[in-house]
Amino acid sequence: MFLFLNLGGGEVFIVVLVIILFFGSDKLPEIAKTLGKGIREINDAKAQIQNEIQKTTSGFTEELNKHTSDIHSEINKAGESFKKQIDDVATTIKEEGKTITDTTKE
C-alpha cells in the first residue's frame, strides 16, 4: 500500500508520529479501524465493479463466439463446395484428355 505513495520506512514512521501527536494515542486504534473499513469498502466496490463488467462482457463474448463459429462454418462449407467444383473440373479434364488421346491413337 505504501509503495503507491512512494513512502519509505522512515517516512511512514514520521507520518504515524504526526498522527499520534494530532489525535493522541487513545484515538489511534479508532483511526486504524476506520481506515480498515474504508479500505475494505473500496475493495468490495472494486470487486463489485469487476463482477458487473464480467457479467456485461460475458454476453457479448458469447455472442461474438457464436458469430465467429457461424462464419467459420460458412467458410468451411464454401471451401468444400469450391473443392468439389475443382475436383469435378479435374475429372472432366482427365476424361477429355483421355478422349483426345484415344482419338489421336486411331
Beta strands, then each sheet from edge to edge (+ up, - down):
end
